[in-house]
Amino acid sequence: MVSRQNIVVAVMLILVIGVLGAFTLFQPVDDVIPEGPYTIIRPPSDVTCMVPIGDTLWVGGKLGVVGIKLQGCQSVAFPYDVKLSYVRHMIAEGEALLVGHDNGYTVFNGSTYRTYTSADGLVDGRVNYILKLSSGELWLGTTQGAYHRPGDQWLRIAEEDGLLNNQVNVMLEDGDGGIWFGSDVAPKGGISMLKDGEWTYFTTENGLPHNDINFLYMDHDGSLWAATGLLDIGGAVHFVKQDGSWAISEVFTVDDGLPEGKVRSVYRDPFGILWISSENNGMARLEDGNVRVLTEALGLSHSEVKVLWTDSAGNLWLGTRNGVTVLSLEDQNDLSLR
């Protein structure tokens, strides 16, 4: 006969097991990181941009700016006690770091920093992108148009001046001095290109798969790529010069083997391999007509890769929504052989 004391013990044991099971069930996913084939660095999180200066890779994103030593991958504290709200884009200017973030545009010159605001004639709020033209002129893509500084003052270009939309998400200068502005506000988004005072537009009406422009990239041969899309629709668009004008030459989508959905970034590495990433379903590697898709399940720190960069040793650095993934030359060769 089972005693009352034994029944109480059994019930308490069942309750303890249930509580422990529930605790395990509701642990954050990031606390359970499976071993993978690649080097993964966290923090940072939600990486949007990466800029090498000397022996350090400065990484911008949700946490502001953090540094990673290129040798050994040790983290480096940012040398300024300044809290930047979600870094959107960065570029290097010598040893200085130019940073666009949710609260404006900040320049760190190695010893001091300065944030430009409406008091300086610049927009209050988010700066999405920073472009330094071949002439040296600086442009900023913002939520209220594009700002540039040909002299001592900031000047603004907006919809009334010819932009398709004031939400300038990305920018690029082509080899002929044309400036490309990409907006990510559909249905009015698309690409506005300014050259010698004349505008050219690309939208879904003349070939884009979607009017959200998430990334612009110049290929090794001077042709251009646009990463487009939102949610489950997207494509990578290739632009070439034909008879003196830019035209769409090809569009890659899920039908060509890309991961389904919004295309997040495009990058060609020094070895000629084309990489095209999606927002939620991984990154495609395109070589000689073959497509291979990498995902978080296959070793990435996250299936959304926002920015890519190759160091002098040939290592491929991937800035993702959840950390940085590094593929060594051996890792990349293994992918080529599979």
N, C-alpha and C positions, 0 to 999 in steps of 0.2 A: 504494500500500500504506500502511495506517495504522500509524504508528509507535507503539511502546509508550508513549512519552511523551505522545502525543496521547490515547491511551486513558485513561491515568491522569488527565489534565486533565479529560477528559469525565466520568469517574466522579466526580471531586471536585466538579465543577460540578453534577452531578445531586444529590449528597448535600447541597450547600449549599442548592439550591432546595428540596429536601425539608424540611430543617430550618427554613428560613424559612417555608415553607407551614404546617408544624406549629405554629410559634410564633404565626403569625397566627390559626390555627384555635383555639388555646387562650387567646387574649387575653380578659380579662374583658369581659362584654357592656357594662358601664358605660363602658369606654374607647372605645366606638364609638357615639356619640350622633348620630343623624341630625338634620339641620336640620328644624325644625318650625315651625308657624305661631304658636306661643305662646311667651311668656317662661317659661323653665325655670330654677330656682334650685337649685343643689347645691353644698355641703351646704345644708340638712340631709338626712338619710336616714330612711326609715321614720317619717314624721310621724304623730303621734297627736292633736295638739292645737295650736291657734293662739290667742294672746291678744294683742290690740292694747293697748298702753299708750303714749299720746302719739304720737310719730312712728315708733314701732318696733313691729314684729310679732314677738312672742316665740313661738318654735316649739319644741315639745317632741317627743321621740321617742327613737330608738335612741341618738343622740349626746348625750343630755341636753337642755340648753336652749341654743338659738342665737337670735340676733336678726337681723331683716332690716329695713332702712330702707324705709318705705313709698314714699318718693320715691327712685328710682334703684336700689332693690333691693340696695344694698350690705350685706354681712354685718356684724354687730355682735357683738363678743365679749361673752359673759355676764360681768357685773361681779364675779363671785365665783369664786374658785379652788376650786370644789367639784365633785367628780365625782359626778353623779347617775346611777344605774344605770337606764336605760330609763324615761324619763318617760312616764307613762300618761295623765295629765290635768292641766290647769292652769286656774285662774281668776284674775282680777284682783280685788283689794280696794283701791280707790284706786290708789296707786302701788306697792302691794305685789303680789307674785306668790306664789300658793299652789300648790304643786307636789306631786302624787302620783306616786310612783315605786316601783321595785322594792324599795327599802330604807326605805320609810316615807313620811312627810308632812313637807315642808319649807316654811317661810315665809321669803321674802326681802322685807324691808320697806323697801328703798331704801338702807340702810346696813349692816344686819346680817342674819344668817340664823339660823334655828333648826330643827332636825329633831326631830320628836316620835317617841318610841319607846315600848317597853313600860314604861319607867321612868315615863312620863307617863300610863300607863293605856291606851295605844293598842297596837294589834296590831304585832308584829314582822313585817317583810316587806312585801309588795306592797300599795300603795294604788292602786286602779283608777280611782276617780272622786271628785270633790269637788263638793258641792252646797251652795250658800248659800241657805237658805230666805228667803222674803219677810219673815219675822220676824227675820232676822239669824242664826238658829241654823245652825251648821255641821254637815254630815253628810259622812262618808267611806265610800265603798264599798270593801270589802277582800275578801281571800280567806277571811276568817273572820267574815263578817257585815258589818253596817253599824254604824258608830260615830257618835254624835252628842254634842254638848256643850251641853246646856241651861244649865249652870251652870259650876262650876269643875272638873268631872270628866267624863271620857269615859264614856259609857254604850254598851252593846253590845246590838244586836238580832240574833238568830240564828234558826236553824230552830226551836228550842224555843219561840221567841216568836211564830212565825207565818210566817217567811220560807220560801219554797219550797226555797231552797238558800242556803248560806252564801257561795257565790261571787257577790258583788255586783259586777257588771261596769259597770253604768250606773245612773244615778238621775235623777229629774225631779220637780219640784213642779208639779201642775196648778193651774188657776185657782181651784179651790175649796180648796186647801190639802192635797190628797191627795198622798202621796209614793209614787212608783213606783220599784220596785227590779227591775232586769233581771239575770237570771243567764244565763251562757253555758256552762252545764254540762248538756248533754242526757244522758239523757232527763229528769232531775229539774229542769231549768231552767224558764224561763218568766218571767212577770211577777207580782210580788206588790205590791198597792197597799194602803197603810195610810191610813185616813181616820177620825178620831175614834175610834181604838181598834179599828176593824173592818177585816178583811182582805177583799180581792177578788182573785181569781186569774184569769190568762189563760194557757192552755197549748194544746197541740194538741188537747186534749179539748173545748175550746170555741172553736176557730177559728184558732189560730195555725198557720202552715205549718211551723214548727219551734220547738223550745223553747230554742234558743240566741238570746239577745237581745243584739245587737251595738251598738245605738244607740237612744236615745229622743229625740224631738224634738217641741217644741210649735210648731204652725203659727200663722200670723198670726191666724187666727180663734179660737184657743184649743183647737182639736182637737189630737189627739196622733198621732204616728207611731212605730212600732217597726220597726227593721231586724232581720230574723231570718234564721237559716239557718246552714248549715255545708257546706263543700265544694260539691257540685253541687245542693243543695236550699236554697231560700230564698224570701223574699217581704217586701214592705213592707206593713205592716198599719196601717190608718187607724182611729182610735178617735174616736167622737163621743159627746156626752152625749144620752141618750134617756130621757125621763121621770125625770130625776134620777140616772140611772146611766150609767156608761160602757159602751159596746157597740162591737163591731167593725162598721164600716160597709162597708168594702171591703178587699180584699187584692189587691195587684199582684204578679204573678209573671212568669216568662218567657213565659207564654201571653198576657200583655198587652204584650209587646214589651220587657220588661226584659232585661238581660244575664243569661245563665244562672248559677245558683248562689247562694251566700251573699250576702245584701244587707248591705252594710257601713255605709251612712249614708243619711240623708234630709235634704234642705234645700230651703227655698223662698226664693228670692232676693227683693230688694225690688221686683222687677218682676212678681212673681207666678209665675215659672217654677219648676216642681218638678224637683229633681235627685235621682236615686236611683242610688247606686253599688253595684257588685258587688265581690267580693273579687278576682276574676281576669280578668273579661271586660269591664271598662269601666264607664262611667257613662252613665245615660240622662237625657235632657232631655225633660220632658213639658210640652207647651203645647197647649191647645185640642184635646186628643185625639190629637195627633201626638207620636210618640216618635222621638228621634234618639239614637243611641248613639255616644259618643266613646271611643276607645281609645288606647293608646300608639302604635299605628300611625298614628293620625290627629293626633298631636301632644302627647298627655299625657306627663308625665314617667314615669308608670306607670299601668297599667290599674286599679289599686286606689286609689280615692280614699277616704280615711278621714275627712276633715274639710273643711268648706267655710266661707268667710267672704267677705262683700262689704264693700269699703272705701267711704269717703264719696264717692269719685269713680266708683263703680259697677264697679270692677274686681273680678272674681271670683277669689279665691285658693283653690287646691285643694291640700290637704296629702295627698301620696300615699306609697306605700311606698318611692319613690325620688325624693325631692325635692319641690319646690313648683312648681306650674304656675299661671301668672297669665293669665287671659283678660280682655282689655280690653273696654270697651263695644263697640268696633268688632268685635272677635272674636265677642262674643255676638250682636250684630245680624246678622253674617254667618250664624251658625247658624240664626237665626230665619228668614232669607230662603231658606235651602236647602230 
